[in-house]
Amino acid sequence: MNEASSSQPNVRDAAVLLLSLGERAASDVLKHLGPKEIQRVGAAMSSVGPLTVTQVSDTLSTFLSEAQIRASTACPK
């Protein structure tokens, strides 16, 4: 396991998420990151290797869960 994925699991998750979005959407997201963040995520993207459907699905589920939690705490009903 490389340094980016072992010390910063969220960077690997971001890499998996961006890879699953496709080139254009990933580019739109990366525009909002700073140079060091782009470097870290880019390195993680290039080192992820082949992904299974389960790995992508798990990462997307985690992202959705975290987004729902943040949305519910940011905008209480």
N, C-alpha and C positions, 0 to 999 in steps of 0.2 A: 504494500500500500504506500502511495507517495505521501509527501509531507502535507500537501493541500487537503487530501481526503482524510488523513488521520488526525490532523490538528484542528481542522475546520470542516466538520461534516456539512455545515450549511453551504459551504462553497461547492462541495460536490453535488449537493441537492440543487443548487442554482445551476450548475453545469448541466445536470440531467434535464432540468426544467427547460432551459434554453435550447438544448439539443432537440427536445420534443416539440418545441414551438415552430421550428423551421427557421431558415436563414433570415428572411425579411423581418419576422416578428422578433427574433433574437436580436437582430441589429437595432430595432427600435428600442428594445430594453437597454441594450448596452450603451446607447447614446446618453443615458441618464447616469452612467457610472463614471467615476473618476479613473484616471490612468492606472493607478495601483489596483483598484478593484477589477478593472478590465483585465489586467495582467494576471491576477489570481484566478479569476473565473475562466479566462482563456486557457490558462495552463491546466486547470481542472477539466475543461471541456476536451482538451487534446489527450488527456491521460485516462479518461473514463473507460475507454475501450468499448467493446460490444455490450449493448444493454439488452436485457430481456424485457418482455412486455410486463412482467411482474415488477421488475425494478422501476420501470417508468410509471406504472400504475401506482405503486407504493409512494413514490416521490410526489406524484400529482395529488394523491389523497392527502398526504401530509401538508402540502402547500394549501389545498382547499380548506382543510381543518384549521390551519393557522390563520388563513385569511378570514374565515368565519368568526373565529375567536376575536381577532383584532377588530373586525367590523362591529361585532356586538358590544365590545367594550368602548369603542370610539363613538358609537351612536346608540346609546341606551334608549330603549323604548319608553 
